[in-house]
Amino acid sequence: MCLVEMGYEYRIICVLTTEQAAAILGTAPHLDYRDELGRHEYRGSGSLTGMPDAELQRAEYGLYFCDYGRSHTSLTVLGYVLSRCADLGPVTLQALE
């Protein structure tokens, strides 16, 4: 699901309502862009050019996360999202192969 095959993909398995997911995705630090399909891109540089540091979107199991570079920005976003999901209930981070 990553745009190019150079990212690390994860499932964030949790139970979220549509509103809870939207609130988490929309308030995560470094949000730079969101499209009409629900893909949220996060960049530390604040520039829409080039690859994002991370991408998140809603999925049937909770949230899909793609880390494109293991940067400080992507780890900050992941930490924020996991923390917010854990506030709402059990959460599991699962690497995709």
mmCIF file of the C-alpha atoms, coordinates in Angstrom:
data_MODEL
# 
_entry.id   MODEL 
# 
loop_
_atom_site.group_PDB 
_atom_site.id 
_atom_site.type_symbol 
_atom_site.label_atom_id 
_atom_site.label_alt_id 
_atom_site.label_comp_id 
_atom_site.label_asym_id 
_atom_site.label_entity_id 
_atom_site.label_seq_id 
_atom_site.pdbx_PDB_ins_code 
_atom_site.Cartn_x 
_atom_site.Cartn_y 
_atom_site.Cartn_z 
_atom_site.occupancy 
_atom_site.B_iso_or_equiv 
_atom_site.pdbx_formal_charge 
_atom_site.auth_seq_id 
_atom_site.auth_comp_id 
_atom_site.auth_asym_id 
_atom_site.auth_atom_id 
_atom_site.pdbx_PDB_model_num 
ATOM 1  C CA . MET A 1 1  ? 0.000   0.000  0.000  1.00 0.00 ? 1  MET A CA 1 
ATOM 2  C CA . CYS A 1 2  ? 3.010   2.342  0.337  1.00 0.00 ? 2  CYS A CA 1 
ATOM 3  C CA . LEU A 1 3  ? 3.311   4.524  -2.740 1.00 0.00 ? 3  LEU A CA 1 
ATOM 4  C CA . VAL A 1 4  ? 6.743   3.122  -3.494 1.00 0.00 ? 4  VAL A CA 1 
ATOM 5  C CA . GLU A 1 5  ? 8.458   0.046  -2.176 1.00 0.00 ? 5  GLU A CA 1 
ATOM 6  C CA . MET A 1 6  ? 10.813  1.911  0.134  1.00 0.00 ? 6  MET A CA 1 
ATOM 7  C CA . GLY A 1 7  ? 8.693   2.296  3.247  1.00 0.00 ? 7  GLY A CA 1 
ATOM 8  C CA . TYR A 1 8  ? 8.049   0.303  6.391  1.00 0.00 ? 8  TYR A CA 1 
ATOM 9  C CA . GLU A 1 9  ? 4.388   -0.659 6.677  1.00 0.00 ? 9  GLU A CA 1 
ATOM 10 C CA . TYR A 1 10 ? 2.450   -1.252 9.879  1.00 0.00 ? 10 TYR A CA 1 
ATOM 11 C CA . ARG A 1 11 ? -1.046  -2.085 11.029 1.00 0.00 ? 11 ARG A CA 1 
ATOM 12 C CA . ILE A 1 12 ? -2.201  -0.202 14.083 1.00 0.00 ? 12 ILE A CA 1 
ATOM 13 C CA . ILE A 1 13 ? -4.874  -2.597 15.280 1.00 0.00 ? 13 ILE A CA 1 
ATOM 14 C CA . CYS A 1 14 ? -7.475  -0.902 17.450 1.00 0.00 ? 14 CYS A CA 1 
ATOM 15 C CA . VAL A 1 15 ? -11.174 -0.125 17.595 1.00 0.00 ? 15 VAL A CA 1 
ATOM 16 C CA . LEU A 1 16 ? -11.950 3.432  16.490 1.00 0.00 ? 16 LEU A CA 1 
ATOM 17 C CA . THR A 1 17 ? -15.084 5.179  15.361 1.00 0.00 ? 17 THR A CA 1 
ATOM 18 C CA . THR A 1 18 ? -14.869 7.189  12.164 1.00 0.00 ? 18 THR A CA 1 
ATOM 19 C CA . GLU A 1 19 ? -14.858 10.375 14.259 1.00 0.00 ? 19 GLU A CA 1 
ATOM 20 C CA . GLN A 1 20 ? -12.082 9.135  16.569 1.00 0.00 ? 20 GLN A CA 1 
ATOM 21 C CA . ALA A 1 21 ? -9.914  8.121  13.614 1.00 0.00 ? 21 ALA A CA 1 
ATOM 22 C CA . ALA A 1 22 ? -10.470 11.484 11.910 1.00 0.00 ? 22 ALA A CA 1 
ATOM 23 C CA . ALA A 1 23 ? -9.563  13.347 15.106 1.00 0.00 ? 23 ALA A CA 1 
ATOM 24 C CA . ILE A 1 24 ? -6.342  11.365 15.571 1.00 0.00 ? 24 ILE A CA 1 
ATOM 25 C CA . LEU A 1 25 ? -5.266  11.648 11.933 1.00 0.00 ? 25 LEU A CA 1 
ATOM 26 C CA . GLY A 1 26 ? -6.115  15.343 11.791 1.00 0.00 ? 26 GLY A CA 1 
ATOM 27 C CA . THR A 1 27 ? -4.274  16.320 14.969 1.00 0.00 ? 27 THR A CA 1 
ATOM 28 C CA . ALA A 1 28 ? -1.109  14.254 14.602 1.00 0.00 ? 28 ALA A CA 1 
ATOM 29 C CA . PRO A 1 29 ? 1.983   16.479 14.417 1.00 0.00 ? 29 PRO A CA 1 
ATOM 30 C CA . HIS A 1 30 ? 3.454   17.437 11.032 1.00 0.00 ? 30 HIS A CA 1 
ATOM 31 C CA . LEU A 1 31 ? 0.209   16.892 9.058  1.00 0.00 ? 31 LEU A CA 1 
ATOM 32 C CA . ASP A 1 32 ? 0.921   18.369 5.652  1.00 0.00 ? 32 ASP A CA 1 
ATOM 33 C CA . TYR A 1 33 ? -1.693  16.993 3.297  1.00 0.00 ? 33 TYR A CA 1 
ATOM 34 C CA . ARG A 1 34 ? -4.867  14.922 3.230  1.00 0.00 ? 34 ARG A CA 1 
ATOM 35 C CA . ASP A 1 35 ? -6.722  13.770 0.150  1.00 0.00 ? 35 ASP A CA 1 
ATOM 36 C CA . GLU A 1 36 ? -10.351 12.948 -0.558 1.00 0.00 ? 36 GLU A CA 1 
ATOM 37 C CA . LEU A 1 37 ? -9.654  9.223  -0.124 1.00 0.00 ? 37 LEU A CA 1 
ATOM 38 C CA . GLY A 1 38 ? -8.535  9.671  3.479  1.00 0.00 ? 38 GLY A CA 1 
ATOM 39 C CA . ARG A 1 39 ? -4.769  9.450  2.993  1.00 0.00 ? 39 ARG A CA 1 
ATOM 40 C CA . HIS A 1 40 ? -2.897  11.739 5.411  1.00 0.00 ? 40 HIS A CA 1 
ATOM 41 C CA . GLU A 1 41 ? 0.727   12.687 4.738  1.00 0.00 ? 41 GLU A CA 1 
ATOM 42 C CA . TYR A 1 42 ? 3.129   14.006 7.360  1.00 0.00 ? 42 TYR A CA 1 
ATOM 43 C CA . ARG A 1 43 ? 6.307   15.940 6.588  1.00 0.00 ? 43 ARG A CA 1 
ATOM 44 C CA . GLY A 1 44 ? 8.860   17.540 8.854  1.00 0.00 ? 44 GLY A CA 1 
ATOM 45 C CA . SER A 1 45 ? 9.949   19.924 6.121  1.00 0.00 ? 45 SER A CA 1 
ATOM 46 C CA . GLY A 1 46 ? 6.504   21.427 5.560  1.00 0.00 ? 46 GLY A CA 1 
ATOM 47 C CA . SER A 1 47 ? 6.927   21.017 1.798  1.00 0.00 ? 47 SER A CA 1 
ATOM 48 C CA . LEU A 1 48 ? 4.606   19.030 -0.455 1.00 0.00 ? 48 LEU A CA 1 
ATOM 49 C CA . THR A 1 49 ? 7.467   18.201 -2.804 1.00 0.00 ? 49 THR A CA 1 
ATOM 50 C CA . GLY A 1 50 ? 9.052   14.796 -2.539 1.00 0.00 ? 50 GLY A CA 1 
ATOM 51 C CA . MET A 1 51 ? 8.058   11.845 -0.399 1.00 0.00 ? 51 MET A CA 1 
ATOM 52 C CA . PRO A 1 52 ? 6.337   12.357 2.939  1.00 0.00 ? 52 PRO A CA 1 
ATOM 53 C CA . ASP A 1 53 ? 8.048   11.162 6.108  1.00 0.00 ? 53 ASP A CA 1 
ATOM 54 C CA . ALA A 1 54 ? 4.950   9.131  6.973  1.00 0.00 ? 54 ALA A CA 1 
ATOM 55 C CA . GLU A 1 55 ? 1.464   8.312  5.756  1.00 0.00 ? 55 GLU A CA 1 
ATOM 56 C CA . LEU A 1 56 ? -1.622  7.244  7.691  1.00 0.00 ? 56 LEU A CA 1 
ATOM 57 C CA . GLN A 1 57 ? -5.111  6.212  6.699  1.00 0.00 ? 57 GLN A CA 1 
ATOM 58 C CA . ARG A 1 58 ? -8.130  4.489  8.182  1.00 0.00 ? 58 ARG A CA 1 
ATOM 59 C CA . ALA A 1 59 ? -8.367  0.723  7.635  1.00 0.00 ? 59 ALA A CA 1 
ATOM 60 C CA . GLU A 1 60 ? -10.786 -2.039 8.605  1.00 0.00 ? 60 GLU A CA 1 
ATOM 61 C CA . TYR A 1 61 ? -8.477  -3.106 11.473 1.00 0.00 ? 61 TYR A CA 1 
ATOM 62 C CA . GLY A 1 62 ? -7.816  0.435  12.745 1.00 0.00 ? 62 GLY A CA 1 
ATOM 63 C CA . LEU A 1 63 ? -5.117  2.495  11.011 1.00 0.00 ? 63 LEU A CA 1 
ATOM 64 C CA . TYR A 1 64 ? -2.537  1.837  8.316  1.00 0.00 ? 64 TYR A CA 1 
ATOM 65 C CA . PHE A 1 65 ? 0.866   3.517  8.839  1.00 0.00 ? 65 PHE A CA 1 
ATOM 66 C CA . CYS A 1 66 ? 3.723   3.769  6.360  1.00 0.00 ? 66 CYS A CA 1 
ATOM 67 C CA . ASP A 1 67 ? 7.077   5.123  7.526  1.00 0.00 ? 67 ASP A CA 1 
ATOM 68 C CA . TYR A 1 68 ? 9.105   6.242  4.510  1.00 0.00 ? 68 TYR A CA 1 
ATOM 69 C CA . GLY A 1 69 ? 12.375  7.059  6.166  1.00 0.00 ? 69 GLY A CA 1 
ATOM 70 C CA . ARG A 1 70 ? 12.585  6.267  9.879  1.00 0.00 ? 70 ARG A CA 1 
ATOM 71 C CA . SER A 1 71 ? 12.974  9.988  10.511 1.00 0.00 ? 71 SER A CA 1 
ATOM 72 C CA . HIS A 1 72 ? 12.351  11.890 13.725 1.00 0.00 ? 72 HIS A CA 1 
ATOM 73 C CA . THR A 1 73 ? 9.144   13.171 12.140 1.00 0.00 ? 73 THR A CA 1 
ATOM 74 C CA . SER A 1 74 ? 7.757   9.725  11.302 1.00 0.00 ? 74 SER A CA 1 
ATOM 75 C CA . LEU A 1 75 ? 8.611   8.373  14.758 1.00 0.00 ? 75 LEU A CA 1 
ATOM 76 C CA . THR A 1 76 ? 6.958   11.394 16.388 1.00 0.00 ? 76 THR A CA 1 
ATOM 77 C CA . VAL A 1 77 ? 3.800   10.809 14.355 1.00 0.00 ? 77 VAL A CA 1 
ATOM 78 C CA . LEU A 1 78 ? 3.766   7.083  15.179 1.00 0.00 ? 78 LEU A CA 1 
ATOM 79 C CA . GLY A 1 79 ? 4.271   7.730  18.892 1.00 0.00 ? 79 GLY A CA 1 
ATOM 80 C CA . TYR A 1 80 ? 1.462   10.282 18.926 1.00 0.00 ? 80 TYR A CA 1 
ATOM 81 C CA . VAL A 1 81 ? -0.960  7.993  17.103 1.00 0.00 ? 81 VAL A CA 1 
ATOM 82 C CA . LEU A 1 82 ? -0.184  4.972  19.295 1.00 0.00 ? 82 LEU A CA 1 
ATOM 83 C CA . SER A 1 83 ? -0.638  7.068  22.425 1.00 0.00 ? 83 SER A CA 1 
ATOM 84 C CA . ARG A 1 84 ? -3.984  8.460  21.280 1.00 0.00 ? 84 ARG A CA 1 
ATOM 85 C CA . CYS A 1 85 ? -5.228  5.003  20.250 1.00 0.00 ? 85 CYS A CA 1 
ATOM 86 C CA . ALA A 1 86 ? -4.127  3.534  23.598 1.00 0.00 ? 86 ALA A CA 1 
ATOM 87 C CA . ASP A 1 87 ? -6.152  6.230  25.374 1.00 0.00 ? 87 ASP A CA 1 
ATOM 88 C CA . LEU A 1 88 ? -9.238  4.703  23.730 1.00 0.00 ? 88 LEU A CA 1 
ATOM 89 C CA . GLY A 1 89 ? -8.513  1.006  24.320 1.00 0.00 ? 89 GLY A CA 1 
ATOM 90 C CA . PRO A 1 90 ? -6.150  -1.850 23.506 1.00 0.00 ? 90 PRO A CA 1 
ATOM 91 C CA . VAL A 1 91 ? -3.786  -1.269 20.590 1.00 0.00 ? 91 VAL A CA 1 
ATOM 92 C CA . THR A 1 92 ? -1.382  -3.538 18.721 1.00 0.00 ? 92 THR A CA 1 
ATOM 93 C CA . LEU A 1 93 ? 1.360   -2.460 16.321 1.00 0.00 ? 93 LEU A CA 1 
ATOM 94 C CA . GLN A 1 94 ? 1.958   -5.106 13.661 1.00 0.00 ? 94 GLN A CA 1 
ATOM 95 C CA . ALA A 1 95 ? 4.634   -4.899 10.963 1.00 0.00 ? 95 ALA A CA 1 
ATOM 96 C CA . LEU A 1 96 ? 3.480   -5.869 7.484  1.00 0.00 ? 96 LEU A CA 1 
ATOM 97 C CA . GLU A 1 97 ? 5.693   -8.098 5.388  1.00 0.00 ? 97 GLU A CA 1 
# 
